[in-house]
Amino acid sequence: MTVRAKALITLLASDQGGLPHELPFRTQSLVICACAGEYGSGPSRPFQAAITSDDEEPLIPGDRLHVVTIATTDDDAVDYLRPGGRFRLWCGHDVGTGIVSRRVI
């Protein structure tokens, strides 16, 4: 099963510890670290995910509120990628944050 969700992400600027370069509009270079439970109060868990920019523009360090679609084949993600759920973007270290707006069927 593939779990898909729409989300808004904000990437840290390069000089704030973010990525040193932009990523293509479709990437698997980032890991989602999300929390389970109501209001993200449960334990955090990483998910390998494909992230696609809805406007087909590259993901640039410092981007704010960029609309993306997240897709992962990890069945457990259904408990983590819920509307309103917050997550961190990780690439060796935290490089941004996001919030799930809705699930995509």
C-alpha positions in Angstrom: 0.0 0.0 0.0 1.2 3.5 -0.8 0.4 6.3 1.7 0.1 9.7 0.1 -0.4 13.1 1.7 -0.3 16.8 0.8 1.8 18.9 3.0 3.3 22.3 3.4 7.1 22.3 4.0 9.6 24.9 5.1 13.3 24.3 4.4 16.0 25.8 6.5 18.3 28.2 4.6 21.8 26.8 3.8 23.4 29.2 6.4 21.0 27.9 9.1 22.0 24.3 8.6 19.7 23.5 5.7 20.7 21.8 2.5 23.7 23.2 0.7 21.9 23.0 -2.7 18.4 22.8 -4.3 16.8 19.5 -4.9 14.8 18.5 -8.0 11.0 18.9 -7.8 10.7 15.1 -7.4 13.2 13.7 -4.9 13.8 10.7 -2.6 16.8 12.4 -0.9 14.8 13.4 2.2 13.5 11.3 5.0 10.3 12.3 6.9 10.5 12.0 10.7 6.9 12.0 12.0 5.2 11.4 15.3 2.2 9.2 15.9 -0.7 9.9 18.2 -3.0 12.8 18.7 -1.2 16.1 18.1 2.1 14.3 17.4 2.5 13.4 21.0 3.7 9.8 20.3 7.2 8.5 19.4 9.0 9.8 16.3 9.6 7.4 13.4 11.5 8.0 10.1 10.0 7.1 6.8 11.7 6.9 3.4 9.5 8.9 1.1 9.2 10.4 -2.4 8.5 14.1 -2.2 7.1 15.9 -5.2 6.7 19.7 -5.5 3.2 20.3 -6.7 4.3 23.3 -8.8 7.1 21.3 -10.3 9.7 23.8 -9.1 12.8 22.7 -7.3 13.0 22.5 -3.5 15.3 25.4 -2.6 16.9 25.9 0.8 15.0 28.7 2.6 11.7 27.9 0.8 8.7 28.6 3.0 5.2 26.9 2.8 6.0 24.9 -0.3 3.2 22.6 -1.3 4.3 19.0 -1.8 3.0 15.5 -2.1 4.6 12.8 0.0 4.4 9.2 -0.9 5.7 6.2 1.0 5.1 2.5 0.8 5.6 2.0 4.6 2.2 0.7 5.8 2.9 2.2 9.3 2.9 5.7 7.8 -0.9 5.7 7.9 -0.7 6.2 11.6 1.8 9.1 11.3 0.9 11.1 8.2 -2.5 12.5 9.4 -4.0 15.9 8.7 -2.5 18.4 11.0 0.4 16.1 11.8 3.8 17.8 12.0 7.1 16.3 10.8 10.8 17.0 10.3 12.7 16.7 7.0 16.0 14.9 7.5 19.0 14.5 5.3 21.8 13.5 7.7 20.4 16.2 10.0 17.2 18.2 10.2 16.8 20.4 7.1 13.2 21.5 7.4 9.8 21.0 8.9 6.3 20.3 7.5 2.7 19.9 8.3 0.3 17.5 6.6 -2.8 19.2 5.2 -4.7 16.1 4.0 -4.4 12.6 2.8 -4.5 11.8 -0.9 -6.3 8.6 -2.1 
